[in-house]
Amino acid sequence: MKVLGVSGSPIPNSNTDRALKMALEATGCETEFIKLIDYNVAPCRACLGCVDTNRCVNKDDGVILAEKAKEADALIIACYTTYSTIDSRTKAFIERLYPLRHLHGFMAGKPGGAIVTSAIPDKHEMLPPAGNMGVDAIRFYMMEEGMNFVGYVKVSGNVPCIKCGYGDECKMSAVKMIFGPNATVDSVGINRFEGQPVATNAAMELGKEIAQALRIKG
Ligand SMILES: Cc1cc2nc3c(=O)[nH]c(=O)nc-3n(C[C@H](O)[C@H](O)[C@H](O)COP(=O)(O)O)c2cc1C
């Protein structure tokens, strides 16, 4: 049994990547970790050139990645969130799995899960719940392909303004926008996945749920 994990986070060894690696490890299966920034994947052109062949006519790495998804027994998609939804690399990757749909439904029945990193806490009263919207985007892809969505992990990430060097003086800084008028770069600090027990437990659980679903499926 092989579990494919795909991360759309472009940041090297990011919270998203480490959460995904923990979930993959917890499956106890053979796994492969893919970082989308290392690949060249354009969005779907909706040309329907894939209908008869289940293969995209756009000759970039999207073809290779769709082949990997087809061969895998389970899929975990991990993303970070930009402007309140999944990042564009992850979205393009998902669109490029469309060739696997026609006539055969190659992803149908496979266990799947989502890992989503966002900077804005879901319980924020004024700002959009990026984490929930990210999970829904991945969940709904899996639902529409007939996959078995077994669970998700939400990770608290870092707003880029924490690290940019101007977080306390820029009038557009998201530090105060998210955390209130008295917040500073130092008072907010850096979020690490490993320091979030709810997220680390959820990552372990997700891996185990994937393994369990694979056992039941046989
Ligand atoms: C262009 C851009 C837009 C972003 N927009 C949002 C947003 O709307 N909501 C949010 O919660 N986080 C937003 N973020 C913050 C990212 O989600 C954050 O950088 C992420 O948690 C980092 O995760 P990583 O360390 O796993 O890569 C944005 C980041 C970038 C670069």
The ligand as a Gaussian input file, in Angstrom:
#p B3LYP/6-31G(d) Opt

LIG

0 1
 C        0.233000      35.966000      -0.337000
 C       -0.179000      35.435000       1.009000
 C       -1.499000      35.591000       1.417000
 C       -1.915000      35.068000       2.643000
 N       -3.235000      35.175000       3.003000
 C       -3.651000      34.576000       4.148000
 C       -5.031000      34.598000       4.501000
 O       -5.877000      35.155000       3.808000
 N       -5.414000      33.946000       5.639000
 C       -4.517000      33.313000       6.446000
 O       -4.931000      32.711000       7.453000
 N       -3.190000      33.276000       6.147000
 C       -2.751000      33.905000       5.027000
 N       -1.415000      33.882000       4.687000
 C       -0.486000      33.281000       5.639000
 C       -0.107000      31.876000       5.262000
 O       -1.193000      31.007000       5.400000
 C        1.057000      31.506000       6.155000
 O        2.188000      32.092000       5.600000
 C        1.178000      30.019000       6.315000
 O        0.600000      29.748000       7.544000
 C        2.594000      29.550000       6.285000
 O        2.531000      28.168000       6.345000
 P        3.836000      27.273000       6.139000
 O        4.825000      27.685000       7.198000
 O        3.415000      25.866000       6.303000
 O        4.286000      27.500000       4.739000
 C       -0.970000      34.411000       3.483000
 C        0.370000      34.275000       3.052000
 C        0.769000      34.777000       1.840000
 C        2.193000      34.582000       1.406000

